[in-house]
Amino acid sequence: MEIEKEIEAIKGRNIRVEADKGWETSWTRRLFIAVATYLIAVLWLMLIRESSVWLKAVVPVGGYVLSTLSLSFVKKWWVAKFWKSA
């Protein structure tokens, strides 16, 4: 009975880990962070009385989106080159 409980606990953990992985790479997460970054940048630019706040706030969001698109190949390279599995 104890082994069955442990197996079920491991299966539950695996489901949570898979969900976390899915969330980390999801476009929903990326879009939410991009929108939040944009709104924070707009508020900051308004606070410091900058001109063209709606346009200038796109810059950090663009950088964020580009970084999410380009890092996947860097991660694959890093894992293949440097990750030592036990």
ZIZI-V369118 format. One record per residue. N is the residue number from 1. RES is the residue in three letters. PHI is phi in whole degrees, -180 to 180 (* if undefined). Layout:
N;RES;PHI  N;RES;PHI
This chain:
1;MET;*  2;GLU;-64  3;ILE;-66  4;GLU;-62  5;LYS;-65  6;GLU;-65  7;ILE;-64  8;GLU;-64  9;ALA;-64  10;ILE;-66  11;LYS;-61  12;GLY;-62  13;ARG;-63  14;ASN;-61  15;ILE;-63  16;ARG;-65  17;VAL;-65  18;GLU;-62  19;ALA;-64  20;ASP;-62  21;LYS;-62  22;GLY;-61  23;TRP;-64  24;GLU;-60  25;THR;-105  26;SER;-77  27;TRP;-72  28;THR;-61  29;ARG;-62  30;ARG;-61  31;LEU;-65  32;PHE;-60  33;ILE;-65  34;ALA;-63  35;VAL;-65  36;ALA;-63  37;THR;-62  38;TYR;-61  39;LEU;-65  40;ILE;-65  41;ALA;-64  42;VAL;-61  43;LEU;-61  44;TRP;-64  45;LEU;-64  46;MET;-66  47;LEU;-61  48;ILE;-92  49;ARG;58  50;GLU;-81  51;SER;-89  52;SER;52  53;VAL;-61  54;TRP;-66  55;LEU;-79  56;LYS;-67  57;ALA;-70  58;VAL;-72  59;VAL;-58  60;PRO;-66  61;VAL;-67  62;GLY;-60  63;GLY;-63  64;TYR;-63  65;VAL;-62  66;LEU;-61  67;SER;-67  68;THR;-73  69;LEU;-81  70;SER;-92  71;LEU;-78  72;SER;-64  73;PHE;-72  74;VAL;-66  75;LYS;-62  76;LYS;-59  77;TRP;-63  78;TRP;-62  79;VAL;-62  80;ALA;-66  81;LYS;-88  82;PHE;-117  83;TRP;-73  84;LYS;-109  85;SER;-83  86;ALA;-74
